[in-house]
Amino acid sequence: MIKVSVMYPNTPGARFDHTYYRDKHMPLVKARMGESCRYYTVDKGLAGGAPGTPATYVGMCHIFCDSLESFQAGFSPHAQEILADIANYTDLAPVMQISEVVVG
């Protein structure tokens, strides 16, 4: 299994609409990807590792798929629509990482 993490840096003055991200964007991603997306999670940053420090990321999602090929097959045909929707909830550029899940 793989995990696709999409993280939005916590940048002062940036816009991030958590409600839209949770209720509109991520359901759109799941709907377009269908069975290629086994499930996803959404995180809202609360704090950094040291007391009193801000979260590194204001928000993030993790998309779980059977394989890299499965992710690409589900995401690629809808990439333009999904990426265009980003402007509806943020002005931040996301950071993306694809990982192998070794313990689940």
ROLUMFI-869585 format. One record per residue: x, y, z of N, C-alpha, C in turn; residue number from 0. Coordinates in steps of 0.02 Angstrom, whole numbers, plus 32768, in hexadecimal, padded with zeros to 4 digits. Example, Ala and Ser with C-alpha at 12.3 -4.5 7.8 and 13.67 -1.06 7.14 Angstrom:
2
<rec n_px="8294" n_py="7EE4" n_pz="8186" ca_px="8267" ca_py="7F1F" ca_pz="8186" c_px="8294" c_py="7F5B" c_pz="8186" nr="0"/>
<rec n_px="8282" n_py="7F90" n_pz="8162" ca_px="82AC" ca_py="7FCB" ca_pz="8165" c_px="8285" c_py="8002" c_pz="818A" nr="1"/>
***
This chain:
104
<rec n_px="802B" n_py="7FC5" n_pz="8000" ca_px="8000" ca_py="8000" ca_pz="8000" c_px="802D" c_py="803E" c_pz="8000" nr="0"/>
<rec n_px="8015" n_py="8072" n_pz="7FE0" ca_px="8038" ca_py="80B2" ca_pz="7FE0" c_px="800C" c_py="80E8" c_pz="7FFE" nr="1"/>
<rec n_px="802D" n_py="811D" n_pz="8013" ca_px="800B" ca_py="8158" ca_pz="802F" c_px="8024" c_py="8195" c_pz="800A" nr="2"/>
<rec n_px="7FF6" n_py="81BB" n_pz="7FEE" ca_px="8006" ca_py="81FA" ca_pz="7FCD" c_px="7FF4" c_py="8231" c_pz="7FFF" nr="3"/>
<rec n_px="8027" n_py="8254" n_pz="8016" ca_px="801D" ca_py="828B" ca_pz="8046" c_px="8022" c_py="82CD" c_pz="8022" nr="4"/>
<rec n_px="7FF0" n_py="82F7" n_pz="802B" ca_px="7FEF" ca_py="833A" ca_pz="800E" c_px="7FEA" c_py="836A" c_pz="8049" nr="5"/>
<rec n_px="801F" n_py="8393" n_pz="8051" ca_px="8026" ca_py="83BD" ca_pz="808D" c_px="802A" c_py="8407" c_pz="8079" nr="6"/>
<rec n_px="800A" n_py="8431" n_pz="809F" ca_px="8008" ca_py="8478" ca_pz="8091" c_px="802E" c_py="849D" c_pz="80C8" nr="7"/>
<rec n_px="8068" n_py="84BB" n_pz="80B8" ca_px="8091" ca_py="84DE" ca_pz="80EA" c_px="806A" c_py="8514" c_pz="810F" nr="8"/>
<rec n_px="8075" n_py="8519" n_pz="814F" ca_px="8055" ca_py="854B" ca_pz="8179" c_px="8079" c_py="858D" c_pz="8170" nr="9"/>
<rec n_px="8061" n_py="85B4" n_pz="8140" ca_px="8081" ca_py="85F3" ca_pz="812E" c_px="8057" c_py="862E" c_pz="8147" nr="10"/>
<rec n_px="8075" n_py="865A" n_pz="816F" ca_px="804E" ca_py="8694" ca_pz="8188" c_px="802E" c_py="86BB" c_pz="814F" nr="11"/>
<rec n_px="7FEF" n_py="86CC" n_pz="8159" ca_px="7FC9" ca_py="86F3" ca_pz="8128" c_px="7FAB" c_py="86CB" c_pz="80EF" nr="12"/>
<rec n_px="7FBA" n_py="868B" n_pz="80EB" ca_px="7F9E" ca_py="8662" ca_pz="80B5" c_px="7F56" c_py="8650" c_pz="80C6" nr="13"/>
<rec n_px="7F31" n_py="863F" n_pz="8092" ca_px="7EEB" ca_py="862D" ca_pz="8098" c_px="7EE4" c_py="85E1" c_pz="8093" nr="14"/>
<rec n_px="7EBF" n_py="85C3" n_pz="80C2" ca_px="7EAF" ca_py="857C" ca_pz="80BF" c_px="7E6B" c_py="8570" c_pz="80DE" nr="15"/>
<rec n_px="7E3B" n_py="855B" n_pz="80B5" ca_px="7DF6" ca_py="854F" ca_pz="80CC" c_px="7DEF" c_py="8505" c_pz="80DD" nr="16"/>
<rec n_px="7DF5" n_py="84F5" n_pz="811D" ca_px="7DF2" ca_py="84AF" ca_pz="8133" c_px="7DAE" c_py="848F" c_pz="8124" nr="17"/>
<rec n_px="7D79" n_py="84B5" n_pz="812A" ca_px="7D36" ca_py="8499" ca_pz="811E" c_px="7D2F" c_py="8485" c_pz="80D5" nr="18"/>
<rec n_px="7D44" n_py="84B0" n_pz="80A7" ca_px="7D40" ca_py="849F" ca_pz="8060" c_px="7D6C" c_py="8463" c_pz="8051" nr="19"/>
<rec n_px="7DA8" n_py="8463" n_pz="806C" ca_px="7DD7" ca_py="842B" ca_pz="8060" c_px="7DB9" c_py="83E9" c_pz="8076" nr="20"/>
<rec n_px="7D9D" n_py="83E8" n_pz="80B3" ca_px="7D80" ca_py="83AB" ca_pz="80D0" c_px="7D3F" c_py="8396" c_pz="80AD" nr="21"/>
<rec n_px="7D13" n_py="83C6" n_pz="80A0" ca_px="7CCF" ca_py="83B7" ca_pz="8089" c_px="7CC6" c_py="83B6" c_pz="803D" nr="22"/>
<rec n_px="7CF3" n_py="83D7" n_pz="8019" ca_px="7CEB" ca_py="83DC" ca_pz="7FCF" c_px="7D26" c_py="83BD" c_pz="7FA9" nr="23"/>
<rec n_px="7D63" n_py="83D6" n_pz="7FB9" ca_px="7D9C" ca_py="83C1" ca_pz="7F91" c_px="7DAC" c_py="8376" c_pz="7F98" nr="24"/>
<rec n_px="7DB3" n_py="835F" n_pz="7FD5" ca_px="7DC6" ca_py="8319" ca_pz="7FDE" c_px="7D8F" c_py="82E9" c_pz="7FC8" nr="25"/>
<rec n_px="7D4F" n_py="82F7" n_pz="7FD2" ca_px="7D1C" ca_py="82CC" ca_pz="7FB5" c_px="7D1F" c_py="82CC" c_pz="7F68" nr="26"/>
<rec n_px="7D32" n_py="8305" n_pz="7F49" ca_px="7D3B" ca_py="8308" ca_pz="7F01" c_px="7D73" c_py="82D9" c_pz="7EEC" nr="27"/>
<rec n_px="7DAB" n_py="82DC" n_pz="7F0F" ca_px="7DE4" ca_py="82B0" ca_pz="7F00" c_px="7DCE" c_py="8267" c_pz="7F04" nr="28"/>
<rec n_px="7DAC" n_py="8254" n_pz="7F3A" ca_px="7D95" ca_py="820F" ca_pz="7F43" c_px="7D64" c_py="81FB" c_pz="7F0C" nr="29"/>
<rec n_px="7D36" n_py="8227" n_pz="7EFB" ca_px="7D04" ca_py="8217" ca_pz="7EC7" c_px="7D26" c_py="820C" c_pz="7E84" nr="30"/>
<rec n_px="7D57" n_py="8235" n_pz="7E72" ca_px="7D78" ca_py="822E" ca_pz="7E32" c_px="7DA6" c_py="81F1" c_pz="7E31" nr="31"/>
<rec n_px="7DC7" n_py="81E4" n_pz="7E67" ca_px="7DF6" ca_py="81AB" ca_pz="7E69" c_px="7DD2" c_py="8168" c_pz="7E71" nr="32"/>
<rec n_px="7D95" n_py="8168" n_pz="7E8C" ca_px="7D6F" ca_py="812B" ca_pz="7E94" c_px="7D94" c_py="80F8" c_pz="7EBF" nr="33"/>
<rec n_px="7D94" n_py="80BA" n_pz="7EA8" ca_px="7DB2" ca_py="8083" ca_pz="7ECE" c_px="7DFE" c_py="8087" c_pz="7ED2" nr="34"/>
<rec n_px="7E1C" n_py="80B1" n_pz="7EA9" ca_px="7E65" ca_py="80BA" ca_pz="7EAD" c_px="7E79" c_py="80D7" c_pz="7EF0" nr="35"/>
<rec n_px="7E4E" n_py="8100" n_pz="7F0D" ca_px="7E59" ca_py="811C" ca_pz="7F4F" c_px="7E34" c_py="80F0" c_pz="7F81" nr="36"/>
<rec n_px="7E5A" n_py="80C8" n_pz="7FA6" ca_px="7E3A" ca_py="809C" ca_pz="7FD7" c_px="7E18" c_py="80C5" c_pz="800E" nr="37"/>
<rec n_px="7E3C" n_py="80F7" n_pz="8027" ca_px="7E21" ca_py="8126" ca_pz="8057" c_px="7E51" c_py="8160" c_pz="805E" nr="38"/>
<rec n_px="7E3B" n_py="8194" n_pz="8081" ca_px="7E67" ca_py="81CE" ca_pz="808C" c_px="7E5A" c_py="81E9" c_pz="80D1" nr="39"/>
<rec n_px="7E8B" n_py="8210" n_pz="80EA" ca_px="7E83" ca_py="8234" ca_pz="8129" c_px="7E93" c_py="827D" c_pz="811C" nr="40"/>
<rec n_px="7E78" n_py="82A8" n_pz="8146" ca_px="7E84" ca_py="82F0" ca_pz="8143" c_px="7E9B" c_py="8307" c_pz="8188" nr="41"/>
<rec n_px="7ED2" n_py="832D" n_pz="8189" ca_px="7EEE" ca_py="8346" ca_pz="81C8" c_px="7EEC" c_py="8392" c_pz="81C8" nr="42"/>
<rec n_px="7EE1" n_py="83AE" n_pz="8203" ca_px="7EE5" ca_py="83F7" ca_pz="820E" c_px="7F1C" c_py="8404" c_pz="8240" nr="43"/>
<rec n_px="7F4F" n_py="842A" n_pz="822C" ca_px="7F88" ca_py="8436" ca_pz="8258" c_px="7F75" c_py="845C" c_pz="8297" nr="44"/>
<rec n_px="7F8F" n_py="8445" n_pz="82CF" ca_px="7F80" ca_py="8465" ca_pz="8310" c_px="7FBD" c_py="8487" c_pz="832E" nr="45"/>
<rec n_px="7FF6" n_py="8465" n_pz="832E" ca_px="8032" ca_py="8480" ca_pz="834E" c_px="8070" c_py="845D" c_pz="8333" nr="46"/>
<rec n_px="80AA" n_py="847C" n_pz="8340" ca_px="80E9" ca_py="845E" ca_pz="832D" c_px="8101" c_py="842E" c_pz="8364" nr="47"/>
<rec n_px="813C" n_py="8413" n_pz="835B" ca_px="8156" ca_py="83E3" ca_pz="838C" c_px="816A" c_py="8402" c_pz="83CE" nr="48"/>
<rec n_px="8181" n_py="8440" n_pz="83CD" ca_px="8194" ca_py="8462" ca_pz="840B" c_px="8159" c_py="848A" c_pz="8426" nr="49"/>
<rec n_px="8152" n_py="848F" n_pz="8467" ca_px="811B" ca_py="84B6" ca_pz="8484" c_px="811A" c_py="84FD" c_pz="8469" nr="50"/>
<rec n_px="80DE" n_py="8512" n_pz="8457" ca_px="80D4" ca_py="8557" ca_pz="8440" c_px="80E7" c_py="8565" c_pz="83F8" nr="51"/>
<rec n_px="80FC" n_py="8532" n_pz="83D3" ca_px="810E" ca_py="853D" ca_pz="838D" c_px="80D3" c_py="852B" c_pz="8360" nr="52"/>
<rec n_px="80CE" n_py="854D" n_pz="8327" ca_px="8096" ca_py="853F" ca_pz="82F9" c_px="80A1" c_py="84FD" c_pz="82D4" nr="53"/>
<rec n_px="806B" n_py="84E1" n_pz="82BC" ca_px="806E" ca_py="84A4" ca_pz="8294" c_px="8097" c_py="84B2" c_pz="8254" nr="54"/>
<rec n_px="80BC" n_py="8480" n_pz="823F" ca_px="80E2" ca_py="8487" ca_pz="8201" c_px="80B4" c_py="848C" c_pz="81C5" nr="55"/>
<rec n_px="807D" n_py="8467" n_pz="81C6" ca_px="804C" ca_py="8467" ca_pz="8190" c_px="8009" c_py="847B" c_pz="81AB" nr="56"/>
<rec n_px="7FE7" n_py="84A7" n_pz="8186" ca_px="7FA5" ca_py="84BF" ca_pz="819B" c_px="7F70" c_py="8489" c_pz="818F" nr="57"/>
<rec n_px="7F7B" n_py="8460" n_pz="815C" ca_px="7F4D" ca_py="842A" ca_pz="814B" c_px="7F70" c_py="83F7" c_pz="811F" nr="58"/>
<rec n_px="7F56" n_py="83BB" n_pz="811F" ca_px="7F72" ca_py="8387" ca_pz="80F4" c_px="7F3F" c_py="8350" c_pz="80EA" nr="59"/>
<rec n_px="7F4B" n_py="8328" n_pz="80B6" ca_px="7F23" ca_py="82EC" ca_pz="80AC" c_px="7F53" c_py="82B3" c_pz="809D" nr="60"/>
<rec n_px="7F39" n_py="8277" n_pz="80A8" ca_px="7F5F" ca_py="823A" ca_pz="8098" c_px="7F2E" c_py="820D" c_pz="8072" nr="61"/>
<rec n_px="7F42" n_py="81FC" n_pz="8036" ca_px="7F19" ca_py="81D2" ca_pz="800A" c_px="7F39" c_py="818D" c_pz="8007" nr="62"/>
<rec n_px="7F14" n_py="8159" n_pz="8018" ca_px="7F2E" ca_py="8115" ca_pz="801B" c_px="7F17" c_py="80EE" c_pz="7FDD" nr="63"/>
<rec n_px="7F48" n_py="80D1" n_pz="7FBB" ca_px="7F3B" ca_py="80AB" ca_pz="7F7E" c_px="7F62" c_py="8069" c_pz="7F81" nr="64"/>
<rec n_px="7F4D" n_py="8039" n_pz="7F58" ca_px="7F6E" ca_py="7FF8" ca_pz="7F57" c_px="7FB6" c_py="7FFD" c_pz="7F3C" nr="65"/>
<rec n_px="7FC1" n_py="802A" n_pz="7F0D" ca_px="8003" ca_py="8030" ca_pz="7EED" c_px="800A" c_py="8075" c_pz="7ECD" nr="66"/>
<rec n_px="8048" n_py="8084" n_pz="7EBA" ca_px="8054" ca_py="80C2" ca_pz="7E97" c_px="802E" c_py="80C3" c_pz="7E55" nr="67"/>
<rec n_px="802E" n_py="808A" n_pz="7E33" ca_px="800A" ca_py="8085" ca_pz="7DF3" c_px="7FBF" c_py="8090" c_pz="7DFC" nr="68"/>
<rec n_px="7FA3" n_py="8077" n_pz="7E32" ca_px="7F5C" ca_py="8080" ca_pz="7E41" c_px="7F4D" c_py="80CA" c_pz="7E4D" nr="69"/>
<rec n_px="7F79" n_py="80EC" n_pz="7E73" ca_px="7F70" ca_py="8134" ca_pz="7E7E" c_px="7F71" c_py="8159" c_pz="7E3C" nr="70"/>
<rec n_px="7FA4" n_py="814C" n_pz="7E14" ca_px="7FAB" ca_py="8170" ca_pz="7DD4" c_px="7F70" c_py="8163" c_pz="7DA6" nr="71"/>
<rec n_px="7F57" n_py="8126" n_pz="7DA5" ca_px="7F1E" ca_py="8115" ca_pz="7D7A" c_px="7EDF" c_py="8139" c_pz="7D91" nr="72"/>
<rec n_px="7ED7" n_py="8142" n_pz="7DD3" ca_px="7E9C" ca_py="8164" ca_pz="7DED" c_px="7EA0" c_py="81AF" c_pz="7DEA" nr="73"/>
<rec n_px="7EDC" n_py="81CA" n_pz="7DF5" ca_px="7EE5" ca_py="8213" ca_pz="7DFA" c_px="7EF0" c_py="8234" c_pz="7DB6" nr="74"/>
<rec n_px="7F1B" n_py="8217" n_pz="7D8E" ca_px="7F31" ca_py="8238" ca_pz="7D50" c_px="7EF8" c_py="824F" c_pz="7D22" nr="75"/>
<rec n_px="7EC4" n_py="8226" n_pz="7D16" ca_px="7E8F" ca_py="823D" ca_pz="7CE8" c_px="7E69" c_py="827A" c_pz="7D02" nr="76"/>
<rec n_px="7E6E" n_py="8287" n_pz="7D44" ca_px="7E47" ca_py="82BD" ca_pz="7D63" c_px="7E74" c_py="82F3" c_pz="7D81" nr="77"/>
<rec n_px="7EB5" n_py="82EE" n_pz="7D74" ca_px="7EE5" ca_py="831C" ca_pz="7D92" c_px="7ED5" c_py="8365" c_pz="7D85" nr="78"/>
<rec n_px="7EC4" n_py="8376" n_pz="7D49" ca_px="7EB6" ca_py="83BD" ca_pz="7D38" c_px="7E7C" c_py="83D8" c_pz="7D63" nr="79"/>
<rec n_px="7E46" n_py="83B2" n_pz="7D68" ca_px="7E0C" ca_py="83C8" ca_pz="7D8F" c_px="7E1E" c_py="83CD" c_pz="7DDA" nr="80"/>
<rec n_px="7E40" n_py="839A" n_pz="7DF3" ca_px="7E52" ca_py="8399" ca_pz="7E3B" c_px="7E81" c_py="83D3" c_pz="7E4B" nr="81"/>
<rec n_px="7EB4" n_py="83DD" n_pz="7E23" ca_px="7EE4" ca_py="8412" ca_pz="7E30" c_px="7EC5" c_py="8457" c_pz="7E28" nr="82"/>
<rec n_px="7E97" n_py="845F" n_pz="7DFA" ca_px="7E75" ca_py="849F" ca_pz="7DF0" c_px="7E4B" c_py="84B2" c_pz="7E2E" nr="83"/>
<rec n_px="7E34" n_py="8480" n_pz="7E52" ca_px="7E0A" ca_py="848C" ca_pz="7E8D" c_px="7E32" c_py="84A8" c_pz="7EC8" nr="84"/>
<rec n_px="7E74" n_py="84A1" n_pz="7EC7" ca_px="7E9D" ca_py="84B9" ca_pz="7EFF" c_px="7E91" c_py="8503" c_pz="7F0D" nr="85"/>
<rec n_px="7E89" n_py="852B" n_pz="7ED9" ca_px="7E7E" ca_py="8573" ca_pz="7EE1" c_px="7E3F" c_py="8583" c_pz="7F09" nr="86"/>
<rec n_px="7E11" n_py="8554" n_pz="7F0D" ca_px="7DD3" ca_py="855F" ca_pz="7F33" c_px="7DDD" c_py="855D" c_pz="7F7E" nr="87"/>
<rec n_px="7E14" n_py="8541" n_pz="7F96" ca_px="7E1E" ca_py="853E" ca_pz="7FDF" c_px="7E61" c_py="855A" c_pz="7FF7" nr="88"/>
<rec n_px="7E91" n_py="8566" n_pz="7FCB" ca_px="7ED0" ca_py="8580" ca_pz="7FE3" c_px="7EF7" c_py="85A5" c_pz="7FAD" nr="89"/>
<rec n_px="7F26" n_py="85CE" n_pz="7FC4" ca_px="7F55" ca_py="85EE" ca_pz="7F97" c_px="7F9C" c_py="85D2" c_pz="7FA2" nr="90"/>
<rec n_px="7FA0" n_py="859B" n_pz="7FC7" ca_px="7FDF" ca_py="857A" ca_pz="7FD5" c_px="7FF0" c_py="8546" c_pz="7FA0" nr="91"/>
<rec n_px="8030" n_py="853B" n_pz="7F95" ca_px="8046" ca_py="8505" ca_pz="7F68" c_px="8051" c_py="84C7" c_pz="7F93" nr="92"/>
<rec n_px="8031" n_py="8490" n_pz="7F82" ca_px="8039" ca_py="8453" ca_pz="7FAA" c_px="807C" c_py="8432" c_pz="7FA1" nr="93"/>
<rec n_px="8091" n_py="840D" n_pz="7FD4" ca_px="80CC" ca_py="83E3" ca_pz="7FD3" c_px="80B2" c_py="839C" c_pz="7FD1" nr="94"/>
<rec n_px="80CD" n_py="8372" n_pz="7FA4" ca_px="80B3" ca_py="832E" ca_pz="7F9C" c_px="80E9" c_py="82FB" c_pz="7FA8" nr="95"/>
<rec n_px="80D6" n_py="82C4" n_pz="7FC7" ca_px="8104" ca_py="828C" ca_pz="7FD0" c_px="80DD" c_py="824B" c_pz="7FC8" nr="96"/>
<rec n_px="80FB" n_py="821B" n_pz="7FA7" ca_px="80DE" ca_py="81D9" ca_pz="7FA0" c_px="810A" c_py="81A9" c_pz="7FC7" nr="97"/>
<rec n_px="80EB" n_py="8182" n_pz="7FF3" ca_px="810F" ca_py="8156" ca_pz="8020" c_px="80F2" c_py="810F" c_pz="801C" nr="98"/>
<rec n_px="811C" n_py="80DF" n_pz="802A" ca_px="8105" ca_py="809B" ca_pz="8033" c_px="80F0" c_py="8094" c_pz="807C" nr="99"/>
<rec n_px="80B5" n_py="8078" n_pz="8087" ca_px="809E" ca_py="806D" ca_pz="80CB" c_px="80BC" c_py="802A" c_pz="80E2" nr="100"/>
<rec n_px="80E7" n_py="802C" n_pz="8114" ca_px="8108" ca_py="7FEF" ca_pz="812A" c_px="80E9" c_py="7FD2" c_pz="816A" nr="101"/>
<rec n_px="80C4" n_py="7FFB" n_pz="818F" ca_px="809D" ca_py="7FE5" ca_pz="81C9" c_px="805A" c_py="8009" c_pz="81C4" nr="102"/>
<rec n_px="8024" n_py="7FE4" n_pz="81C9" ca_px="7FE3" ca_py="8004" ca_pz="81C3" c_px="7FB2" c_py="7FEE" c_pz="81F7" nr="103"/>
***
